[in-house]
Amino acid sequence: MALHEQSVGASDNWFTPKYIFDGLGCRFDTDVASPGYEFTPWIPADRFIIERSLEISWGDCGFIWQNAPFGARMGLVPWLEKFCQHHNGLCLVPDRTSCPWWQRFVPQTELVLFVAPKIKFVNQDGRPNKSPAQGTCLLAMGPRAVEALHRAEGKLGVLMTPCRGKVLA
């Protein structure tokens, strides 16, 4: 589940649409930030963590899907910390390249897919909304995630590999 600010509508809950998962062409062991299968039956996951995901161990979660809340300032930080520690999955984030959290966490990932065009998130009724003001990226960690982003290249956006070294002037 994700709170996507600047999405227009009656609800603050906006979910990743099915075409994103179709483009990735994979199945997840766990959706770690889920509203529940009954709300998002198109998410190809075997398990859905609905509550207290940040408080429990992800040790047995396997290959994860993460679309955590976008809304709160620095609200993504605990989700990204846990995602990077788990190191096995795909994570959807806004493409805010100048944010401190972006600078801290994205270089730890293996591959980034800048989604284009902007995702039209869907509400709890499955209806698409207008695109949010910001774009989004998919961050990959682990071999299954990297393979999924390679499959999605050209269908969902443009791939880039994070630079882990010093930036040269």
Buried (B, 14 or more C-beta within 10 A) or exposed (E): BBBBBEBEEEEBBBBBBBBBBEBBEBBBBBBBBBBBBEBBEBBBBEBBBBEEBEEEEBEEBBBBBBBBBBBEEEEBBEBBBBBBEBEBBBBBBBBBEEBEBBEEBBEBBBBBBBBEEBBBBBBBEEEEBEBBEBBBBBBBBBEBBBBBBBBBEEEBBEBEEBEEEEEEE
